[in-house]
């Protein structure tokens, strides 16, 4: 969107409400008792904005944000492990409730050096004497709602997290022959019939006979399907402890990512990538986790590395393209890799579309006519391949609007709406164009359509998020403040 179109949109939404987003909740220990005098911080992702307070005697706190955004809520107290809720979305007027759990640290043991260390894992993979830097303490309902600014990044993060699950390989169980193998066969039969409770019972019987990583991984899958993500993530972690395979790392990291634990997911995918450097999907998962955590450039670099491992695999390019589309500035290495994607798959509408996005962003910054023309040609190729690709029509409308060709921009955006009447961004763009042309009645009609679609989308997002619970994370080895003298 051009500077002029952005200004028009801001004018349309003025005057802004002076209401702020509010976060309130309680900090408790693992026994459920309130923790008083804990420091609670509300930190906005992507900048240094931060507010903090102390919990009262009931462990309660209230924090206010000055503007919409994606935030992290962090609770700390000397002698306790920090707890964090990641990716909390706040819109104007929101009131969110957050409960966190602090874990009491054991007293220092001066004789701890006498304890023998376990030998290093010969595989060079995960070494659990070097424990993960987090603990999943519990889950909470997730129902954060919002659709503008950095909230759009949150929506992209959610979409990418779900799509990361599609990269699971579904490798078969490798249980040895005998009664445990028979139990696994029965468990898989129950699972395929949708009887997850029966399947879980069979897996537990198999594990009683022979405790192995495959059984714990299957339990993790079943627990997730039965809406028990806390047990699921613990089973996936146990599987990785017992067998630090590429699959077990990926399953564990993906489960964390799905339930909004971006920092722990990034840690797991980082370890997994180190242990399995030739795994493209591990790097892809790491890229998604980094993007969800606000590290956009680093996320792009990991996805570019993933595309280098298997240049013919479309998945890293598609993830990279989605991130390129969602971020305001060009990403490092993105244009080069998306150009290769288009070269590798010239008949792919998405390959042409995502490459066009990267070319457009560069051209927009330099006012390069050749870049505009190249982006336009790529978009035309994309819709020639797939006449139902509404995002490509919309992008053509944005491009023509930026060049001052309002009539063509209207035709482009109307084509996008024709393909998908519920594409709210196309209605908003039409409103901006009509507003620039001083056709105020038409502009208001499009803005009204946009707002109505946004309300419907918001209700659906709210429904989906209520079904998905977020992990409550306790961070280990966090620095603690020096107590006052």
C-alpha positions as CSV (number, residue, x, y, z in Angstrom):
1,X,0.0,0.0,0.0
2,X,1.4,3.4,-1.0
3,X,1.9,6.2,1.5
4,X,-1.0,8.1,0.0
5,X,-3.3,5.2,0.3
6,X,-2.2,4.5,3.9
7,X,-3.0,8.2,4.7
8,X,-6.4,7.8,3.2
9,X,-7.1,4.8,5.3
10,X,-6.0,6.6,8.4
11,X,-8.3,9.5,7.6
12,X,-11.2,7.1,7.2
13,X,-10.6,5.6,10.6
14,X,-10.1,8.9,12.4
15,X,-10.9,10.0,15.0
16,X,-9.2,7.1,17.0
17,X,-10.7,6.0,20.3
18,X,-8.7,6.9,23.4
19,X,-9.5,3.5,24.9
20,X,-6.4,1.2,25.6
21,X,-6.1,-2.5,25.9
22,X,-6.0,-3.9,29.4
23,X,-4.5,-7.1,30.7
24,X,-5.4,-8.4,34.2
25,X,-4.9,-11.7,36.0
26,X,-3.2,-13.5,38.8
27,X,0.2,-15.0,39.5
28,X,0.1,-18.3,41.5
29,X,2.5,-21.0,42.5
30,X,2.1,-24.7,41.5
31,X,-0.1,-25.3,44.6
32,X,-2.5,-22.6,43.4
33,X,-1.5,-20.1,46.1
34,X,-1.1,-16.4,45.1
35,X,2.4,-15.0,44.7
36,X,2.6,-11.4,46.0
37,X,5.1,-8.8,44.9
38,X,5.9,-10.5,41.7
39,X,7.0,-8.2,38.8
40,X,4.7,-8.5,35.8
41,X,5.7,-6.9,32.5
42,X,3.8,-6.2,29.3
43,X,6.3,-6.1,26.4
44,X,5.3,-5.2,22.9
45,X,7.0,-7.3,20.2
46,X,9.1,-5.4,17.7
47,X,9.9,-2.4,19.8
48,X,10.9,-1.3,23.3
49,X,7.5,-0.5,24.6
50,X,7.2,-2.0,28.1
51,X,5.0,-1.5,31.2
52,X,5.2,-3.3,34.5
53,X,3.6,-3.6,37.8
54,X,3.7,-5.7,41.0
55,X,1.1,-8.2,42.1
56,X,-0.8,-7.4,45.3
57,X,-1.4,-9.7,48.2
58,X,-3.9,-11.8,46.2
59,X,-1.4,-12.2,43.4
60,X,-3.5,-10.0,41.2
61,X,-2.2,-7.4,38.7
62,X,-3.6,-5.0,36.0
63,X,-1.6,-3.6,33.1
64,X,-2.6,-1.2,30.3
65,X,-1.3,-0.9,26.7
66,X,-1.3,2.4,24.9
67,X,-2.1,1.0,21.5
68,X,-3.0,-2.2,19.6
69,X,-0.3,-4.7,19.1
70,X,1.1,-8.2,19.9
71,X,2.5,-8.5,23.4
72,X,4.3,-10.8,25.8
73,X,3.3,-11.0,29.4
74,X,6.2,-12.0,31.7
75,X,6.1,-12.6,35.4
76,X,9.3,-12.7,37.6
77,X,10.2,-12.9,41.2
78,X,13.5,-13.6,43.0
79,X,13.8,-17.3,43.9
80,X,11.2,-18.3,41.3
81,X,11.4,-19.3,37.6
82,X,10.0,-16.7,35.2
83,X,6.7,-17.5,33.5
84,X,5.6,-16.1,30.2
85,X,2.6,-15.9,27.9
86,X,3.6,-15.2,24.3
87,X,1.8,-13.5,21.4
88,X,-1.0,-11.9,23.3
89,X,-3.0,-9.8,20.8
90,X,-4.5,-6.5,22.1
91,X,-6.9,-4.4,20.1
92,X,-8.4,-1.0,21.2
93,X,-10.8,-1.6,24.0
94,X,-9.8,-5.2,24.7
95,X,-9.8,-6.6,28.2
96,X,-7.7,-9.8,28.5
97,X,-7.3,-12.1,31.4
98,X,-4.0,-13.9,32.0
99,X,-3.1,-16.3,34.7
100,X,0.5,-17.5,35.1
101,X,2.2,-20.1,37.3
102,X,5.6,-19.5,38.9
103,X,7.8,-22.5,39.9
104,X,9.8,-22.1,43.1
105,X,13.5,-22.7,42.6
106,X,15.3,-25.2,44.9
107,X,17.9,-23.8,47.2
108,X,21.5,-23.8,45.9
109,X,23.3,-27.0,46.7
110,X,27.0,-26.4,47.4
111,X,27.7,-30.1,47.0
112,X,26.1,-30.3,43.6
113,X,29.5,-30.6,42.0
114,X,29.9,-34.0,43.6
115,X,27.1,-35.4,41.4
116,X,28.5,-37.4,38.5
117,X,27.5,-36.1,35.1
118,X,25.9,-38.4,32.6
119,X,28.0,-39.1,29.5
120,X,27.4,-37.1,26.4
121,X,24.9,-38.6,23.9
122,X,27.0,-40.2,21.2
123,X,24.4,-39.2,18.6
124,X,25.3,-35.5,19.1
125,X,21.6,-34.8,19.3
126,X,19.6,-33.6,22.3
127,X,21.5,-34.0,25.6
128,X,19.2,-33.9,28.5
129,X,21.8,-33.2,31.0
130,X,21.6,-29.9,29.1
131,X,17.8,-29.5,29.8
132,X,15.6,-27.4,27.6
133,X,15.3,-23.8,28.8
134,X,11.6,-24.0,29.4
135,X,8.9,-26.0,31.1
136,X,5.3,-26.3,30.0
137,X,3.4,-25.6,33.2
138,X,-0.2,-25.6,32.0
139,X,-2.6,-24.3,29.4
140,X,-5.1,-21.5,29.2
141,X,-7.9,-20.6,26.9
142,X,-7.0,-18.5,23.9
143,X,-9.5,-16.0,22.6
144,X,-7.5,-12.9,21.7
145,X,-9.2,-10.9,18.9
146,X,-7.9,-8.2,16.6
147,X,-7.3,-7.6,12.9
148,X,-5.1,-4.6,12.2
149,X,-1.4,-3.7,12.2
150,X,0.7,-6.2,14.0
151,X,-2.4,-8.3,14.6
152,X,-2.3,-9.3,11.0
153,X,1.1,-10.8,11.7
154,X,-0.5,-12.8,14.4
155,X,-3.0,-14.2,12.0
156,X,-0.2,-15.1,9.6
157,X,1.6,-16.9,12.5
158,X,-1.4,-18.9,13.3
159,X,-1.9,-19.9,9.6
160,X,1.8,-20.9,9.3
161,X,1.7,-22.9,12.5
162,X,-1.2,-25.0,11.3
163,X,0.5,-25.5,7.9
164,X,3.7,-26.7,9.6
165,X,1.7,-29.7,10.8
166,X,1.1,-30.7,7.2
167,X,4.9,-31.3,6.9
168,X,4.7,-34.3,9.3
169,X,5.8,-37.4,7.5
170,X,3.6,-39.9,9.2
171,X,6.5,-42.4,9.5
172,X,5.2,-45.8,10.6
173,X,5.8,-47.2,14.0
174,X,8.9,-49.4,14.4
175,X,7.9,-51.6,17.3
176,X,9.6,-55.0,17.4
177,X,7.6,-58.2,17.0
178,X,5.7,-59.6,19.9
179,X,2.8,-58.6,22.0
180,X,3.6,-54.9,22.1
181,X,3.6,-54.8,18.3
182,X,0.2,-56.3,18.3
183,X,-1.0,-53.6,20.7
184,X,0.3,-51.0,18.4
185,X,-1.5,-52.5,15.4
186,X,-4.7,-52.5,17.4
187,X,-4.1,-48.9,18.5
188,X,-3.6,-47.8,14.9
189,X,-6.8,-49.6,13.9
190,X,-8.7,-47.8,16.7
191,X,-7.2,-44.4,15.7
192,X,-8.1,-44.9,12.0
193,X,-11.7,-45.6,13.1
194,X,-11.7,-42.4,15.2
195,X,-11.7,-44.2,18.5
196,X,-8.9,-42.2,20.1
197,X,-9.7,-43.3,23.7
198,X,-9.5,-47.0,22.7
199,X,-6.3,-46.3,20.8
200,X,-4.7,-44.6,23.8
201,X,-5.6,-47.6,26.0
202,X,-3.8,-49.9,23.6
203,X,-0.7,-47.7,23.4
204,X,-0.5,-47.6,27.2
205,X,-0.7,-51.4,27.3
206,X,2.1,-51.6,24.7
207,X,4.3,-49.2,26.7
208,X,3.8,-51.3,29.8
209,X,5.3,-54.2,27.9
210,X,8.0,-52.2,26.1
211,X,8.7,-48.6,26.8
212,X,9.8,-46.9,23.6
213,X,9.8,-43.5,21.8
214,X,7.3,-44.6,19.1
215,X,4.7,-45.3,21.7
216,X,5.1,-41.9,23.4
217,X,5.0,-40.2,20.0
218,X,1.7,-41.9,19.2
219,X,0.3,-41.0,22.6
220,X,1.2,-37.4,21.9
221,X,-0.8,-37.5,18.7
222,X,-3.8,-39.1,20.4
223,X,-3.7,-36.7,23.3
224,X,-3.7,-33.8,20.9
225,X,-6.7,-35.2,19.0
226,X,-8.5,-35.7,22.3
227,X,-7.9,-32.0,23.2
228,X,-5.3,-32.7,25.8
229,X,-2.3,-30.7,24.6
230,X,-0.6,-30.6,27.9
231,X,-0.2,-34.4,28.0
232,X,0.5,-34.3,24.3
233,X,3.5,-32.0,24.5
234,X,4.9,-34.0,27.4
235,X,4.6,-37.3,25.4
236,X,6.4,-35.7,22.4
237,X,9.2,-34.4,24.7
238,X,9.5,-37.9,26.2
239,X,9.8,-39.4,22.7
240,X,12.6,-37.0,21.9
241,X,14.4,-37.8,25.1
242,X,14.3,-41.5,24.3
243,X,15.1,-41.2,20.6
244,X,16.3,-37.8,19.4
245,X,15.3,-38.5,15.8
246,X,14.4,-35.9,13.3
247,X,10.8,-36.9,13.4
248,X,10.6,-36.7,17.2
249,X,12.2,-33.3,17.3
250,X,9.8,-32.1,14.6
251,X,6.7,-33.4,16.3
252,X,7.7,-31.8,19.6
253,X,8.5,-28.4,18.1
254,X,5.3,-28.4,16.0
255,X,3.1,-29.1,19.1
256,X,4.7,-26.2,20.9
257,X,4.2,-24.0,17.9
258,X,0.6,-24.9,17.5
259,X,-0.2,-23.8,21.0
260,X,1.5,-20.4,20.9
261,X,4.8,-21.3,22.5
262,X,7.0,-19.7,19.9
263,X,10.2,-19.2,22.0
264,X,10.3,-22.9,23.2
265,X,9.4,-24.1,19.7
266,X,12.3,-22.1,18.3
267,X,14.6,-23.7,20.9
268,X,13.5,-27.2,20.0
269,X,13.7,-26.6,16.2
270,X,17.2,-25.0,16.7
271,X,18.4,-28.1,18.6
272,X,16.8,-30.3,16.0
273,X,18.4,-28.4,13.1
274,X,21.8,-28.7,14.8
275,X,21.3,-32.5,15.3
276,X,19.8,-33.0,11.8
277,X,21.4,-30.3,9.5
278,X,20.0,-31.8,6.3
279,X,16.3,-31.6,7.4
280,X,14.6,-28.9,5.4
281,X,11.3,-29.2,7.4
282,X,13.2,-28.6,10.6
283,X,14.6,-25.3,9.3
284,X,11.1,-24.5,8.0
285,X,9.6,-25.1,11.4
286,X,12.4,-22.9,12.9
287,X,11.5,-20.2,10.4
288,X,7.9,-20.2,11.4
289,X,8.7,-20.1,15.1
290,X,11.1,-17.2,14.6
291,X,8.5,-15.3,12.6
292,X,5.9,-15.9,15.3
293,X,8.4,-14.6,17.8
294,X,8.9,-11.4,15.9
295,X,12.3,-12.2,14.3
296,X,11.2,-11.7,10.7
297,X,14.6,-11.3,9.0
298,X,16.1,-14.4,10.8
299,X,12.9,-16.3,10.0
300,X,13.4,-15.5,6.3
301,X,17.0,-16.6,6.4
302,X,16.1,-20.0,7.9
303,X,13.5,-20.5,5.2
304,X,16.0,-19.6,2.5
305,X,18.3,-22.2,3.9
306,X,15.6,-24.8,3.9
307,X,14.9,-24.0,0.2
308,X,18.6,-24.5,-0.5
309,X,18.5,-28.0,0.9
310,X,15.8,-29.1,-1.5
311,X,15.3,-26.5,-4.3
312,X,12.5,-28.6,-5.9
313,X,10.4,-28.7,-2.7
314,X,7.7,-26.0,-2.8
315,X,7.1,-25.9,1.0
316,X,9.9,-23.6,2.1
317,X,9.1,-21.2,-0.8
318,X,5.4,-21.1,0.1
319,X,6.1,-20.3,3.7
320,X,8.7,-17.7,2.7
321,X,6.2,-16.1,0.3
322,X,3.5,-15.8,3.0
323,X,6.0,-14.1,5.3
324,X,7.1,-11.8,2.5
325,X,3.5,-10.9,1.8
326,X,2.9,-10.1,5.5
327,X,5.9,-8.0,6.3
328,X,6.2,-4.3,5.3
329,X,9.8,-4.3,4.1
330,X,11.7,-6.7,1.8
331,X,13.2,-9.6,3.5
332,X,16.9,-10.7,3.2
333,X,17.4,-13.4,0.6
334,X,13.7,-13.6,-0.2
335,X,13.6,-12.2,-3.7
336,X,16.5,-14.4,-4.9
337,X,14.9,-17.6,-3.5
338,X,11.4,-16.7,-4.8
339,X,12.9,-16.0,-8.2
340,X,14.4,-19.6,-8.1
341,X,11.0,-20.9,-7.1
342,X,9.5,-19.3,-10.2
343,X,12.3,-20.7,-12.3
344,X,11.9,-24.2,-10.8
345,X,8.1,-24.1,-11.2
346,X,7.2,-21.6,-13.9
347,X,3.7,-23.2,-14.2
348,X,2.9,-22.5,-10.6
349,X,0.5,-19.5,-10.0
350,X,1.8,-19.1,-6.5
351,X,5.4,-19.1,-7.6
352,X,4.7,-16.2,-9.9
353,X,2.5,-14.4,-7.4
354,X,5.0,-14.6,-4.5
355,X,7.9,-13.5,-6.7
356,X,5.8,-10.6,-7.9
357,X,5.3,-9.6,-4.2
358,X,9.0,-9.4,-3.6
359,X,9.7,-7.5,-6.8
360,X,6.9,-5.1,-6.1
361,X,8.2,-4.3,-2.6
362,X,11.7,-3.6,-4.0
363,X,10.3,-1.5,-6.8
364,X,7.9,0.4,-4.5
365,X,10.9,1.5,-2.4
366,X,12.9,2.7,-5.3
367,X,10.2,3.9,-7.7
368,X,11.7,1.7,-10.3
369,X,9.4,1.6,-13.4
370,X,11.1,-1.6,-14.7
371,X,10.4,-3.3,-11.3
372,X,6.7,-2.2,-11.5
373,X,6.5,-3.6,-15.0
374,X,8.1,-6.9,-14.0
375,X,5.7,-7.3,-11.0
376,X,2.7,-6.6,-13.3
377,X,3.8,-9.2,-15.8
378,X,4.3,-11.8,-13.0
379,X,0.9,-11.1,-11.6
380,X,-0.7,-11.4,-15.0
381,X,1.0,-14.7,-15.5
382,X,-0.3,-15.9,-12.1
383,X,-3.9,-15.2,-12.9
384,X,-3.5,-16.7,-16.4
385,X,-2.4,-19.9,-14.7
386,X,-5.1,-19.7,-12.0
387,X,-8.0,-17.4,-12.8
388,X,-9.3,-17.9,-9.2
389,X,-6.2,-16.5,-7.5
390,X,-8.0,-13.5,-5.9
391,X,-4.9,-12.2,-4.1
392,X,-3.1,-11.7,-7.4
393,X,-6.0,-9.6,-8.7
394,X,-5.9,-7.6,-5.5
395,X,-2.2,-7.0,-5.7
396,X,-2.6,-5.8,-9.3
397,X,-5.2,-3.3,-8.0
398,X,-2.7,-2.1,-5.4
399,X,0.0,-1.7,-8.0
400,X,-2.2,0.2,-10.5
401,X,-3.5,2.4,-7.7
402,X,0.0,3.3,-6.8
403,X,0.7,4.2,-10.4
404,X,-2.3,6.4,-10.6
405,X,-4.3,4.2,-13.0
406,X,-7.5,4.3,-10.9
407,X,-9.8,2.8,-13.5
408,X,-7.7,-0.3,-14.0
409,X,-7.2,-0.6,-10.2
410,X,-11.0,-0.6,-9.8
411,X,-11.3,-3.4,-12.5
412,X,-8.6,-5.4,-10.7
413,X,-10.2,-5.1,-7.3
414,X,-13.7,-5.9,-8.6
415,X,-12.3,-9.0,-10.2
416,X,-10.8,-10.0,-6.9
417,X,-14.3,-9.5,-5.3
418,X,-15.9,-11.4,-8.1
419,X,-13.7,-14.4,-7.3
420,X,-14.1,-14.0,-3.6
421,X,-16.9,-11.7,-2.4
422,X,-15.6,-12.1,1.2
423,X,-12.2,-10.8,0.5
424,X,-12.4,-7.8,2.8
425,X,-9.1,-6.3,1.8
426,X,-10.3,-5.9,-1.8
427,X,-13.4,-3.9,-0.6
428,X,-11.1,-1.7,1.5
429,X,-8.8,-1.1,-1.4
430,X,-11.8,-0.2,-3.6
431,X,-12.9,2.3,-0.8
432,X,-9.5,3.9,-0.9
433,X,-9.6,4.3,-4.7
434,X,-13.1,5.8,-4.7
435,X,-12.1,8.1,-1.9
436,X,-9.2,9.3,-3.9
437,X,-11.5,9.9,-6.8
438,X,-13.9,11.9,-4.6
439,X,-16.7,9.3,-5.1
440,X,-17.6,9.4,-1.4
441,X,-20.8,7.3,-1.6
442,X,-19.1,4.5,-3.4
443,X,-16.2,4.7,-1.1
444,X,-18.4,4.4,2.0
445,X,-20.3,1.5,0.5
446,X,-17.0,-0.4,0.1
447,X,-15.7,0.6,3.6
448,X,-19.1,-0.7,5.0
449,X,-18.7,-4.0,3.2
450,X,-15.1,-4.2,4.5
451,X,-16.2,-3.6,8.1
452,X,-19.0,-6.2,7.8
453,X,-16.7,-8.9,6.5
454,X,-14.2,-8.1,9.2
455,X,-16.8,-8.6,11.8
456,X,-17.7,-12.0,10.4
457,X,-14.1,-13.0,10.1
458,X,-13.5,-11.8,13.7
459,X,-16.3,-14.0,15.0
460,X,-14.9,-17.0,13.1
461,X,-11.4,-16.3,14.4
462,X,-12.8,-16.0,17.9
463,X,-14.5,-19.4,17.6
464,X,-11.4,-21.1,16.3
465,X,-9.2,-19.6,19.0
466,X,-11.5,-20.6,21.8
467,X,-11.1,-24.2,20.6
468,X,-7.3,-23.9,20.8
469,X,-5.6,-23.6,24.2
470,X,-2.2,-21.8,24.7
471,X,0.7,-23.3,26.7
472,X,1.8,-21.5,29.9
473,X,5.6,-21.5,29.8
474,X,8.0,-21.3,32.7
475,X,11.4,-20.1,31.6
476,X,14.5,-21.5,33.3
477,X,17.7,-19.8,34.1
478,X,16.2,-16.3,34.0
479,X,18.2,-13.6,35.8
480,X,16.5,-12.3,38.9
481,X,16.6,-8.9,40.3
482,X,18.8,-8.0,43.3
483,X,16.7,-7.6,46.4
484,X,16.5,-4.1,47.9
485,X,18.9,-3.5,50.8
